[in-house]
Amino acid sequence: MSDETNETTAETAVETKVNNEVKKIRSRFKSWALWLALAALVVFCVKTFTGIDISEQTNAFLNLLLPILMAFGIVNDPTNKKGI
């Protein structure tokens, strides 16, 4: 009887951990910072690999802004309400 109780408790603990991780992942996908970072990554890759002809000033601005947006999306933690 005790072994069954321990197994049930262990299974419940594992299910709780899995549910918490799923909630964290869902909250990350709801984060505007994640989608902004992904959009910045796509624009940066398209700009870099397709050779689109844009002015030097615009190119310099995008080279500055897009990595900053990507970095913000990486360090942002939507599961932590107190910090970034």
C-alpha positions as CSV (number, residue, x, y, z in Angstrom):
1,M,0.0,0.0,0.0
2,S,2.8,2.4,0.9
3,D,4.6,1.7,-2.5
4,E,1.4,2.6,-4.4
5,T,1.0,5.8,-2.4
6,N,4.6,6.8,-3.1
7,E,4.2,6.0,-6.8
8,T,1.0,8.0,-7.0
9,T,2.7,11.0,-5.2
10,A,5.7,10.8,-7.5
11,E,3.4,10.7,-10.6
12,T,1.4,13.6,-9.3
13,A,4.6,15.6,-8.7
14,V,5.8,14.9,-12.3
15,E,2.5,15.9,-13.7
16,T,2.6,19.1,-11.8
17,K,6.1,19.9,-13.0
18,V,5.1,19.2,-16.6
19,N,2.0,21.3,-16.3
20,N,4.0,24.2,-14.9
21,E,6.5,23.9,-17.8
22,V,3.7,23.9,-20.4
23,K,2.3,27.0,-18.8
24,K,5.7,28.8,-19.0
25,I,6.1,27.9,-22.6
26,R,2.5,29.1,-23.4
27,S,3.2,32.4,-21.6
28,R,6.4,32.8,-23.6
29,F,4.5,32.3,-26.9
30,K,2.0,35.0,-25.8
31,S,4.9,37.4,-25.1
32,W,5.0,40.4,-27.6
33,A,8.8,40.5,-27.0
34,L,9.3,37.0,-28.4
35,W,7.3,37.9,-31.6
36,L,9.1,41.2,-31.9
37,A,12.5,39.4,-31.7
38,L,11.5,36.8,-34.2
39,A,10.3,39.5,-36.6
40,A,13.6,41.4,-36.2
41,L,15.5,38.2,-36.9
42,V,13.5,37.5,-40.1
43,V,14.0,41.1,-41.3
44,F,17.7,40.9,-40.4
45,C,18.2,37.6,-42.3
46,V,16.2,38.8,-45.3
47,K,18.2,42.0,-45.4
48,T,21.5,40.2,-45.1
49,F,21.1,37.3,-47.4
50,T,18.9,38.7,-50.2
51,G,21.1,41.7,-50.8
52,I,18.2,44.1,-50.9
53,D,19.4,47.6,-52.0
54,I,18.7,50.1,-49.2
55,S,20.4,53.3,-48.4
56,E,23.5,53.3,-46.2
57,Q,21.7,55.3,-43.5
58,T,18.8,52.9,-43.3
59,N,21.2,49.9,-43.4
60,A,23.2,51.4,-40.5
61,F,20.0,52.0,-38.5
62,L,18.7,48.5,-39.1
63,N,22.2,47.0,-38.2
64,L,21.9,48.8,-34.8
65,L,18.2,48.3,-34.0
66,L,17.5,44.7,-35.1
67,P,20.2,43.0,-32.9
68,I,18.9,45.1,-29.9
69,L,15.4,43.9,-30.5
70,M,16.6,40.3,-30.9
71,A,18.6,40.5,-27.6
72,F,15.6,42.0,-25.8
73,G,13.5,39.0,-26.9
74,I,16.1,36.6,-25.7
75,V,16.5,38.1,-22.2
76,N,12.9,38.8,-21.6
77,D,11.2,36.4,-19.2
78,P,7.3,36.7,-19.3
79,T,7.0,34.3,-16.5
80,N,8.7,36.7,-14.1
81,K,6.3,39.5,-13.4
82,K,8.9,41.5,-11.3
83,G,11.7,41.8,-13.8
84,I,12.3,41.9,-17.5
